[in-house]
Amino acid sequence: MKKVLITGSKSYIGESVKEYLLQEPDKYNVLVRDTIGWKPTVPDFTGYDVVFNVAGIAHMKETDQNRHLYYDINRDLVIKIAKTAKEAGVRQFILLSTMSVYGLTIGHITKNTPVNPINAYGKSKIEADEEIWKITDENFKFACLRPPMVYGKGCKGNYQSLRLFALKSPLFPRVDNKRSMIYIGNLCEFVKRIIDTEKSGLFFPQNAEYVVVSEMVKLIAKNNQKKIILTKIFNWAVKTAPINIVKKVFGNLTYESVDLVDKYGFRESIELTEKGRNIEVL
């Protein structure tokens, strides 16, 4: 049995991984630890095989007043957790990092693409990654996960905006773009595989196929018995618009085709999301 500590409570991804792993209670013992105001000590980690850190600040508008929190939590606290876990004899540290370390809204990313974060969120994340790599050795394996957009029932972020559009609008631009994304069930499966194999390295967990946003919107509408028409009438405006949000939705942003997870296909993942079930019972 693997004893797993998830650091960071009330995390969408952390709670989903816990639920997923505990479907096999004979293989995994999982505890979630609240990190608010926490000062990690060696006894906190004693006896654990794996630490999966999801603690961090995201989905918060950056201001001059709150910018320091990104570095206090996403960097300093995470580094302290990793170093203390190593001191306690934890064999594997898995960190939930982010695609934002590359600073791109459009483009294609490989594992050789240089990082270029453009905000405190991305900068604090990459600074934590880099410090943890320095303490990695054969007895302390580090798996750094940089997933693309994560979606599933109850998730925050861009999926909810697309869902609202799908349920309210009769029309949506038909743009044949490609974006790397990952369904929460596939991400949970990937974390499970990393734990089982005790792997170390940089990973881009993603669905087995790129997502066309207009097809995602169409499937969301269909699963809610709504009719939406995909049209190319607005494509000229989409292509010329300088607005960053337009690029985020309709531009191409992909990872190289590595670390693919196909446990849940794209159509199935949307159906499960809209039906309110993130993962199936094994």
Secondary structure, DSSP 8 states (H G I E B T S, - for coil): -EEEEEESTT-HHHHHHHHHHTTSTTTEEEEEE--TT----GGGTTT-SEEEE-----SS---TTTHHHIIIIIIIIHHHHHHHHHHTT-SEEEEE--GGGG--SSEEE-TTS-----SHHHHHHHHHHHHHHHT-BTTBEEEEE---EEE-TT--SHHHHHHHHHHH-SEEE-----B-EEEHHHHHHHHHHHHHHT--EEE--EESS-B-HHHHHHHHHHHTT---EEESTTHHHHHH---HHHHHHHS-EEE-S-SEE-SS-HHHHHHHHHHT-SS---
